[in-house]
Amino acid sequence: MKIKVRFPPSPTGNLHVGTTRTMIYNWLFAKQNKGEIVMRLEDTDTERSNKEFEADIMNSLKWLGLDWDGPVYRQSERTKLYRKYLEEFLVNKKAFWCNHSKEELEVENKNQIEAKEPPRHVCSHKQDNLETGVVIRVSVDSNSDRTISFNDRVKGKIEFKESLLGDFAIARNLDSALYHFAVVIDDIDMEISHIIRGDDHISNTPKHILIYEALDKPLPIFAHIPLVLGTDRSKLSKRHGATAVSAYKNDYLPEALFNFLGFLGYTFSKDIISKEEMVAEFELEKVHQSGAVFDIKKLDWINSQYIKKLPPEEFKKLANVPELPDEAVLIVTERLEKLSDIQNFNYLWEKPKYEKDVLQWKEMKPEEIQNSLLQSSFCAGVEIKKLGSKLDEIAKDNFGGDRGAVYWPLRVALSGKKKSPDPIEIIKILGPKETKERINEAKKKLES
């Protein structure tokens, strides 16, 4: 069998991380089987679709390295194809015009819910042979005792009673096909072999099967994968935080986000794994059954591992810190979770700003802190490997062995922060001249 899958995003919003995870699984499956990937923009919702969202989708996929084969298809450019099949459905009595209003359908739905009946629309216009109407519907046998079943590659055997589907809408008119119809016609026309999508589409599948059968076309293989969830285990949405891939571009490396999203529904052999290794390991049947939680802390950790691997020049470019000395890169990358965290280390390339009370260590008096800084300044030119013992000696001789009395004021004078790398590491980067200047600035603060 020739393997062919599709990326079918809808340009009604920015590319969602959940949609992206589904695309990753399609990509892995296609690459593993030397198959093809079709890019198809499902833009039949003309009111909500726009070019800005389309550009965001394309740019985000390219940033992640998710490529596809052939041109980009747009459903909005395929109306003639849909019209051809809609006309065929109407002629062959597979579909009919329905003239019920939206308000009538809402009342019907409400009554069914109150009566604890499954919501469905069995249309009274089915036999009227109307030449136009509000929508076109597929004719479904409401008295059928048939069970529609399919073997899902992830979920196993799934069954639906045909009689409960109702006569579902497939078009507003001959030039405006709806999702259920357009997606099946496209999948047939593009010879899609495997439909890998979120399990929120399971309930759509029996409707799609009926359309395949009406056209006497073979069914593709279905694989419904679990949804990406928020920390409260509800479907991931904006209330859980950023959901657009583009929102992660400034803080995260694309390889890290790809790696993280790949784990949302699958267990690979190791936490940090390349795309090539993912391709080799991926099996549809091993995709998890239940939803996966989007854990930002796990993403931060994975990102930190990728940051550590960056060569100095590449890191400085990505973090936009060309002025950062190469010797500082290792110190910084060992401590970063996100690229934007680099601003917490701006003291490595510019003088820090801080209030003098930050220099305070325990109950030390200002003159004692000044003395500590003065003693430390004499060490600025000491060989780095001997500097630690020299500072310890100052603590022993002047402050009863209290290392904090020396290291705390020195740390703040150099970084302006309560938390930073070891002052000796900072001195190594700054050099004797800059170190002395910063210590002197701290002493002046204490005098003011």
ZAMARGU-4260 file (C-alpha; in steps of 0.2 Angstrom, whole numbers, plus 5000, padded with zeros to 4 digits):
<rodrens>
0) 5000/5000/5000 | 5006/5017/4996 | 5006/5027/5012 | 4999/5045/5011 | 4993/5056/5025
5) 4988/5074/5027 | 4991/5090/5037 | 4973/5098/5037 | 4974/5114/5048 | 4961/5126/5047
10) 4967/5145/5046 | 4954/5151/5058 | 4967/5154/5071 | 4986/5152/5075 | 4993/5135/5074
15) 4988/5126/5090 | 5001/5115/5099 | 4988/5101/5100 | 4985/5101/5081 | 5004/5102/5079
20) 5006/5086/5090 | 4994/5077/5078 | 5004/5083/5063 | 5020/5077/5071 | 5013/5059/5072
25) 5007/5060/5054 | 5025/5066/5049 | 5033/5052/5059 | 5022/5039/5052 | 5025/5045/5034
30) 5043/5047/5036 | 5045/5030/5043 | 5035/5022/5029 | 5043/5033/5015 | 5026/5039/5012
35) 5019/5056/5006 | 5012/5071/5016 | 4998/5082/5009 | 4996/5100/5015 | 4978/5105/5014
40) 4971/5121/5022 | 4953/5117/5027 | 4947/5135/5024 | 4928/5132/5020 | 4924/5144/5035
45) 4926/5159/5025 | 4921/5171/5038 | 4934/5166/5051 | 4948/5160/5039 | 4961/5173/5035
50) 4979/5175/5027 | 4987/5180/5043 | 4982/5164/5051 | 4988/5154/5036 | 5005/5163/5036
55) 5006/5158/5055 | 5003/5140/5051 | 5015/5139/5037 | 5029/5148/5047 | 5026/5138/5062
60) 5027/5121/5053 | 5043/5127/5044 | 5051/5133/5060 | 5048/5115/5068 | 5055/5107/5052
65) 5038/5099/5048 | 5039/5098/5029 | 5026/5091/5016 | 5026/5085/4998 | 5019/5095/4984
70) 5009/5111/4983 | 4998/5118/4997 | 4979/5114/4993 | 4965/5125/4999 | 4947/5119/5000
75) 4941/5136/4995 | 4949/5133/4978 | 4941/5116/4976 | 4922/5121/4975 | 4920/5114/4958
80) 4925/5097/4963 | 4913/5097/4978 | 4899/5104/4967 | 4901/5089/4955 | 4899/5076/4969
85) 4885/5086/4978 | 4875/5086/4961 | 4879/5067/4960 | 4873/5064/4977 | 4857/5074/4974
90) 4853/5065/4957 | 4856/5048/4965 | 4845/5052/4980 | 4860/5050/4992 | 4856/5068/4998
95) 4842/5080/4998 | 4838/5098/5001 | 4832/5102/5019 | 4822/5118/5022 | 4821/5118/5041
100) 4827/5134/5049 | 4841/5135/5062 | 4827/5140/5075 | 4817/5124/5071 | 4832/5113/5073
105) 4836/5121/5090 | 4819/5118/5096 | 4820/5100/5090 | 4837/5097/5098 | 4830/5105/5115
110) 4815/5093/5115 | 4826/5078/5111 | 4837/5082/5126 | 4823/5085/5137 | 4815/5068/5132
115) 4833/5060/5135 | 4833/5055/5116 | 4849/5055/5106 | 4850/5072/5097 | 4848/5069/5078
120) 4838/5077/5064 | 4827/5065/5054 | 4821/5077/5040 | 4803/5078/5035 | 4808/5085/5018
125) 4818/5070/5013 | 4804/5064/5001 | 4799/5081/4995 | 4812/5082/4981 | 4815/5101/4984
130) 4825/5110/4971 | 4833/5121/4984 | 4833/5124/5003 | 4843/5129/5018 | 4856/5115/5018
135) 4859/5099/5008 | 4859/5083/5019 | 4864/5065/5017 | 4849/5053/5018 | 4852/5041/5032
140) 4840/5027/5036 | 4833/5031/5053 | 4825/5014/5054 | 4841/5004/5050 | 4847/4991/5062
145) 4864/4991/5055 | 4880/4994/5065 | 4893/5004/5057 | 4910/4998/5063 | 4929/5001/5059
150) 4945/4995/5066 | 4955/5010/5073 | 4974/5008/5073 | 4974/5016/5090 | 4958/5013/5098
155) 4953/4996/5091 | 4936/4991/5085 | 4923/5006/5086 | 4904/5004/5083 | 4890/5016/5079
160) 4871/5013/5076 | 4867/5020/5059 | 4849/5025/5065 | 4856/5037/5078 | 4866/5047/5066
165) 4851/5057/5058 | 4852/5066/5041 | 4867/5076/5043 | 4871/5092/5033 | 4885/5092/5020
170) 4883/5108/5011 | 4875/5126/5013 | 4872/5126/4994 | 4880/5118/4979 | 4895/5130/4980
175) 4898/5129/4999 | 4902/5111/5005 | 4903/5109/5024 | 4917/5100/5033 | 4910/5082/5033
180) 4908/5082/5014 | 4923/5092/5009 | 4935/5082/5019 | 4930/5065/5012 | 4930/5071/4994
185) 4948/5078/4997 | 4954/5062/5005 | 4947/5052/4991 | 4953/5063/4977 | 4971/5064/4986
190) 4971/5046/4989 | 4974/5047/5007 | 4978/5030/5014 | 4979/5034/5033 | 4968/5047/5042
195) 4978/5051/5059 | 4968/5064/5069 | 4962/5068/5086 | 4950/5057/5095 | 4937/5071/5095
200) 4934/5066/5077 | 4928/5048/5082 | 4910/5053/5081 | 4912/5061/5064 | 4919/5044/5057
205) 4903/5035/5054 | 4896/5050/5044 | 4912/5050/5034 | 4911/5031/5031 | 4893/5033/5024
210) 4900/5046/5011 | 4913/5034/5006 | 4901/5020/5004 | 4889/5031/4994 | 4903/5034/4982
215) 4908/5016/4982 | 4926/5020/4987 | 4937/5010/4999 | 4939/5016/5016 | 4956/5023/5022
220) 4964/5017/5039 | 4958/5027/5053 | 4969/5031/5068 | 4962/5043/5082 | 4975/5049/5094
225) 4971/5057/5111 | 4969/5075/5114 | 4982/5086/5122 | 4975/5092/5139 | 4978/5106/5152
230) 4984/5103/5169 | 4966/5100/5175 | 4964/5087/5162 | 4951/5097/5151 | 4955/5100/5133
235) 4970/5112/5132 | 4964/5130/5129 | 4970/5148/5131 | 4964/5148/5149 | 4978/5135/5153
240) 4991/5147/5145 | 4999/5149/5127 | 4992/5137/5115 | 4999/5144/5098 | 5016/5137/5092
245) 5021/5155/5088 | 5020/5160/5106 | 5034/5148/5110 | 5047/5154/5097 | 5056/5167/5107
250) 5059/5156/5122 | 5061/5138/5116 | 5071/5130/5103 | 5061/5121/5089 | 5070/5104/5092
255) 5064/5105/5110 | 5046/5109/5107 | 5046/5095/5093 | 5053/5083/5106 | 5041/5088/5120
260) 5026/5087/5108 | 5031/5070/5102 | 5029/5064/5120 | 5011/5070/5122 | 5003/5053/5118
265) 5018/5042/5116 | 5033/5034/5126 | 5049/5035/5117 | 5065/5026/5123 | 5073/5042/5130
270) 5068/5059/5136 | 5079/5069/5124 | 5077/5061/5107 | 5081/5066/5089 | 5068/5067/5075
275) 5077/5053/5066 | 5076/5042/5082 | 5058/5046/5084 | 5054/5041/5066 | 5063/5024/5069
280) 5053/5021/5085 | 5036/5027/5081 | 5022/5014/5079 | 5003/5020/5078 | 4998/5005/5088
285) 5008/5011/5103 | 5000/5028/5104 | 4992/5031/5121 | 4974/5028/5124 | 4971/5043/5136
290) 4974/5061/5134 | 4991/5069/5138 | 4994/5084/5149 | 5004/5099/5143 | 5016/5101/5157
295) 5026/5117/5154 | 5039/5112/5167 | 5043/5096/5157 | 5045/5108/5141 | 5056/5119/5151
300) 5067/5105/5156 | 5068/5098/5139 | 5072/5115/5132 | 5086/5117/5145 | 5094/5101/5139
305) 5094/5108/5121 | 5101/5125/5126 | 5116/5116/5134 | 5121/5108/5118 | 5121/5124/5108
310) 5138/5130/5101 | 5143/5148/5108 | 5140/5157/5092 | 5123/5149/5089 | 5117/5152/5106
315) 5122/5171/5106 | 5113/5173/5089 | 5097/5164/5096 | 5097/5173/5112 | 5102/5190/5104
320) 5117/5193/5115 | 5131/5195/5103 | 5141/5205/5116 | 5141/5190/5128 | 5159/5183/5130
325) 5162/5165/5124 | 5168/5160/5141 | 5152/5166/5148 | 5141/5155/5137 | 5144/5139/5146
330) 5140/5147/5163 | 5124/5154/5156 | 5118/5139/5146 | 5120/5127/5161 | 5107/5138/5170
335) 5094/5143/5157 | 5077/5135/5154 | 5071/5148/5142 | 5081/5159/5130 | 5073/5174/5137
340) 5080/5170/5154 | 5096/5177/5147 | 5091/5194/5153 | 5093/5187/5171 | 5112/5187/5167
345) 5114/5204/5159 | 5127/5209/5172 | 5139/5198/5162 | 5139/5212/5149 | 5133/5227/5157
350) 5135/5235/5174 | 5121/5230/5186 | 5109/5241/5195 | 5103/5237/5212 | 5099/5245/5229
355) 5113/5246/5242 | 5102/5236/5255 | 5105/5221/5244 | 5123/5221/5249 | 5118/5218/5267
360) 5124/5201/5275 | 5115/5196/5291 | 5119/5209/5304 | 5135/5216/5296 | 5137/5235/5298
365) 5140/5246/5283 | 5159/5248/5287 | 5161/5230/5289 | 5153/5227/5272 | 5165/5240/5265
370) 5180/5232/5273 | 5174/5215/5265 | 5173/5223/5248 | 5190/5232/5250 | 5198/5215/5255
375) 5190/5207/5240 | 5196/5221/5228 | 5214/5216/5232 | 5210/5199/5226 | 5204/5204/5208
380) 5220/5201/5200 | 5224/5184/5209 | 5225/5169/5198 | 5208/5161/5197 | 5213/5144/5203
385) 5220/5152/5219 | 5205/5165/5221 | 5194/5154/5231 | 5207/5150/5245 | 5211/5168/5245
390) 5193/5174/5248 | 5192/5160/5262 | 5207/5167/5270 | 5199/5184/5271 | 5184/5177/5279
395) 5194/5167/5292 | 5206/5182/5296 | 5192/5196/5296 | 5175/5188/5299 | 5178/5173/5310
400) 5177/5161/5295 | 5160/5167/5290 | 5162/5165/5271 | 5145/5173/5268 | 5152/5190/5274
405) 5164/5190/5260 | 5155/5181/5246 | 5138/5189/5248 | 5143/5207/5246 | 5155/5202/5232
410) 5141/5192/5223 | 5130/5207/5224 | 5143/5220/5219 | 5147/5210/5203 | 5129/5204/5198
415) 5117/5215/5207 | 5108/5199/5212 | 5105/5188/5227 | 5106/5173/5216 | 5120/5171/5203
420) 5134/5159/5198 | 5149/5158/5210 | 5157/5175/5211 | 5174/5167/5206 | 5165/5162/5189
425) 5159/5180/5187 | 5177/5187/5190 | 5184/5175/5178 | 5172/5182/5164 | 5173/5201/5169
430) 5192/5201/5172 | 5202/5211/5185 | 5198/5229/5179 | 5179/5227/5178 | 5179/5217/5194
435) 5188/5232/5203 | 5176/5245/5195 | 5161/5236/5201 | 5167/5233/5219 | 5171/5252/5220
440) 5154/5256/5214 | 5147/5245/5228 | 5158/5254/5240 | 5151/5271/5234 | 5133/5265/5236
445) 5137/5261/5255 | 5144/5278/5257 | 5129/5287/5250
</rodrens>
